[in-house]
Amino acid sequence: MLTELNGKSGCLCEPARKGELRCPLNVRPTSEDVVTGEIFGVLKVLNPRWWLPDLLNTALGAERFRRQIFRDLRIELWQKQRTYPRQHLKWDEGQTEVDVVITWENPATTVFIEMKYGSPLSSKTANNNGSGGFPSDQLIRNARIGLRENGWFEEDLLFETPPRDFVLILLTPSTGNPLVQEYRDPDRLRAAIPHGERLKRLPCPLFIGELSYRHVRDLLQQQRRWFTLPERKLVDGLSEYIDFKLN
């Protein structure tokens, strides 16, 4: 964050510009991974009582989550998920890497966050260009993977376990992606998933939502008075960084 804010991100050397060398030390200003690391590196430190319900409720447009102590809270970045069963797809699909995975256990809940910054939500994913008759965008892939990982599909299992609550959020510089509204319709969601009839039910009519970076900045500033002094310094630094990335 400080590297970018102070104009010290550097530039590519000639071999790197020619593609002859990969430079791991260069901070690319368009990198969504850098933004992801900065935002959630700060959020990991802050008391989740004062930001997590606000973030989720704002994204979903409903008061679904309350302020509480989040038992066994984990915030993990770039987590690979199990490969989706090949027999349920018309194409070969590799592992899905989710940008941010938030989990807690009271009640058992999983949140997937798809991050975007310098590029739009992809309309195609690896080995799936939509020719199989189903949408191939990143959002429906994350929805399908998340619903399976959290037990919402009917599967032939020796022991049946209750499903975990599941939320999928698209976090981008600005909101208004039409796919979010489309997949919030249960019928359209099922139709977009191969063998969608296997979905026993859905976590909630409102489990897919979206946020902008300004939403994150604003909700942290609104709750700033509840944080400790060190937390406020982190909040202020992150707010400055978000403004910098949006300008």
C-alpha positions in Angstrom: 0.0 0.0 0.0 2.7 2.5 1.0 4.8 1.5 -2.0 2.0 2.5 -4.3 0.9 5.6 -2.4 4.4 7.0 -2.4 5.1 6.3 -6.1 7.7 3.6 -5.3 6.2 0.7 -7.3 9.0 0.8 -9.8 9.0 -0.1 -13.4 9.8 -3.1 -15.6 13.3 -3.7 -16.7 14.0 -4.2 -20.4 14.1 -8.1 -20.2 10.8 -8.1 -18.3 9.2 -5.8 -20.9 10.2 -8.2 -23.7 8.8 -11.2 -21.8 12.2 -12.7 -21.2 12.0 -12.4 -17.4 9.2 -12.3 -14.8 9.8 -9.7 -12.1 8.1 -10.7 -8.8 9.0 -7.4 -7.2 7.1 -5.1 -9.5 3.8 -3.9 -8.2 1.5 -3.7 -11.2 -1.0 -0.9 -10.7 -3.8 -2.9 -12.4 -3.3 -6.0 -10.3 -6.5 -7.0 -8.5 -4.4 -9.4 -6.3 -2.5 -6.4 -4.8 -5.8 -4.7 -4.0 -7.3 -7.9 -2.6 -4.2 -8.3 -0.3 -4.3 -4.8 0.9 -8.1 -4.7 1.7 -8.3 -8.0 3.4 -5.0 -7.7 5.0 -6.5 -4.8 7.0 -9.9 -6.4 7.5 -8.3 -9.5 9.0 -6.9 -7.3 11.8 -10.1 -5.3 12.6 -12.8 -6.6 15.0 -15.3 -8.3 12.6 -18.2 -7.3 14.8 -18.0 -3.8 13.4 -17.5 -4.5 9.7 -18.5 -8.0 8.6 -22.3 -7.8 9.1 -22.3 -4.3 7.4 -20.3 -5.6 4.4 -22.6 -8.6 3.9 -25.9 -6.8 4.4 -24.8 -3.9 2.1 -23.8 -6.4 -0.6 -27.1 -8.3 -0.3 -29.4 -5.3 0.2 -31.0 -7.0 3.2 -30.4 -7.2 7.0 -29.5 -10.9 7.0 -26.6 -10.8 9.4 -26.4 -9.5 12.9 -23.6 -8.1 15.1 -22.1 -11.0 17.0 -18.9 -12.7 18.0 -17.9 -14.8 15.0 -16.7 -18.2 16.3 -13.7 -19.7 14.5 -13.7 -16.8 12.0 -11.2 -17.4 9.1 -10.4 -15.1 6.2 -8.3 -16.8 3.6 -7.1 -15.6 0.2 -6.8 -17.4 -3.1 -8.2 -20.7 -1.9 -8.4 -23.6 -4.4 -11.7 -25.6 -4.3 -12.4 -29.2 -5.1 -12.7 -30.0 -8.8 -16.4 -30.1 -9.8 -17.5 -33.7 -10.7 -16.7 -34.3 -14.3 -19.9 -36.4 -14.8 -22.0 -33.3 -14.2 -20.3 -31.1 -16.8 -19.9 -31.2 -20.6 -16.4 -29.9 -20.5 -13.1 -30.5 -18.6 -12.8 -28.1 -15.7 -9.8 -27.5 -13.5 -9.7 -26.2 -9.9 -11.4 -23.0 -9.1 -9.4 -20.5 -7.0 -11.6 -18.2 -5.0 -10.1 -14.8 -4.2 -11.5 -14.5 -0.7 -13.1 -17.1 1.5 -14.6 -16.1 4.9 -16.0 -18.8 7.2 -17.3 -19.0 10.8 -19.3 -21.6 12.7 -22.2 -19.9 14.6 -24.1 -20.7 12.5 -21.8 -22.5 9.9 -21.4 -20.0 7.1 -19.1 -19.6 4.1 -18.7 -16.4 2.0 -17.0 -16.4 -1.4 -15.8 -13.0 -2.7 -14.8 -12.6 -6.3 -12.5 -9.5 -6.7 -12.1 -7.4 -9.8 -10.1 -4.2 -10.3 -8.4 -3.7 -13.7 -10.4 -6.2 -15.7 -14.2 -7.0 -15.9 -15.9 -10.1 -14.8 -14.8 -12.8 -17.3 -17.5 -14.1 -19.6 -15.5 -17.3 -20.1 -13.5 -19.6 -17.9 -10.8 -22.1 -18.6 -12.0 -24.9 -21.0 -15.6 -23.4 -21.1 -16.5 -20.9 -23.8 -20.2 -21.4 -23.3 -20.6 -23.9 -26.2 -21.9 -26.5 -23.8 -25.2 -24.7 -23.5 -24.6 -23.1 -20.1 -23.2 -19.7 -19.1 -19.4 -19.8 -18.7 -18.8 -16.6 -16.6 -16.8 -16.5 -13.4 -19.8 -15.6 -11.3 -21.9 -18.7 -12.1 -18.8 -20.9 -11.8 -18.2 -19.6 -8.3 -21.9 -20.0 -7.4 -21.9 -23.6 -8.6 -18.7 -24.5 -6.8 -19.8 -22.7 -3.6 -23.2 -24.4 -3.5 -21.6 -27.8 -4.0 -18.8 -27.2 -1.4 -21.4 -26.2 1.2 -23.8 -29.1 0.7 -26.7 -27.6 -1.3 -26.7 -30.3 -4.0 -28.3 -33.7 -3.7 -25.4 -36.2 -3.8 -25.0 -39.9 -3.1 -23.1 -39.6 0.2 -22.8 -42.2 2.9 -23.6 -39.7 5.6 -25.7 -36.6 5.0 -24.6 -33.4 6.7 -26.6 -30.1 7.0 -25.6 -27.5 4.5 -23.6 -24.4 5.5 -25.1 -21.0 4.8 -23.5 -19.6 1.7 -23.0 -16.1 0.3 -21.4 -15.0 -3.0 -20.2 -11.4 -3.4 -18.8 -9.6 -6.4 -16.4 -6.8 -5.2 -15.5 -4.3 -7.9 -14.7 -0.6 -8.4 -18.4 0.1 -9.2 -21.6 -1.9 -8.9 -24.3 -2.7 -11.4 -23.2 -5.9 -13.0 -26.3 -7.4 -14.7 -25.2 -11.0 -13.9 -25.7 -10.4 -10.2 -29.3 -9.5 -10.7 -29.8 -12.4 -13.2 -28.5 -15.0 -10.8 -30.5 -13.7 -7.8 -33.5 -15.2 -9.6 -33.7 -18.8 -8.4 -35.1 -20.2 -11.6 -32.4 -18.5 -13.8 -29.7 -19.7 -11.4 -30.8 -23.3 -11.6 -31.1 -23.0 -15.4 -27.6 -21.8 -15.6 -26.1 -24.8 -13.7 -25.8 -28.2 -15.4 -28.1 -30.6 -13.5 -29.5 -27.6 -11.6 -32.4 -29.8 -10.6 -30.1 -31.4 -8.1 -30.2 -28.3 -6.0 -32.3 -29.3 -3.0 -32.9 -25.7 -2.1 -31.0 -22.5 -2.0 -29.3 -20.9 1.0 -31.7 -17.9 0.8 -33.4 -16.0 -2.0 -30.7 -13.3 -1.4 -27.4 -15.0 -1.3 -25.7 -13.3 -4.3 -24.7 -9.7 -4.0 -22.2 -7.0 -5.0 -20.1 -4.3 -3.4 -18.0 -1.4 -4.7 -14.7 -0.4 -3.1 -16.4 2.9 -2.1 -18.9 0.8 -0.1 -16.0 -0.8 1.8 -14.4 2.6 2.5 -17.7 4.2 3.6 -18.8 1.4 5.9 -15.4 1.4 7.6 -15.6 5.2 8.1 -19.1 4.9 9.5 -18.0 2.4 12.1 -14.6 4.1 12.7 -15.6 5.3 16.2 -15.9 1.7 17.5 -12.4 0.7 16.6 -9.3 1.0 18.8 -6.7 3.7 18.0 -4.4 1.2 16.1 -7.4 0.0 14.1 -8.4 3.5 13.2 -5.0 4.1 11.8 -5.4 1.0 9.6 -8.9 2.1 8.5 -7.6 5.6 7.6 -4.7 4.2 5.7 -6.9 1.8 3.8 -9.5 4.5 3.0 -6.7 6.7 1.5 -5.5 3.7 -0.5 -9.0 3.0 -1.9 -9.4 6.6 -2.9 -6.0 6.4 -4.6 -6.9 3.3 -6.5 -10.3 4.8 -7.7 -8.8 8.1 -8.9 
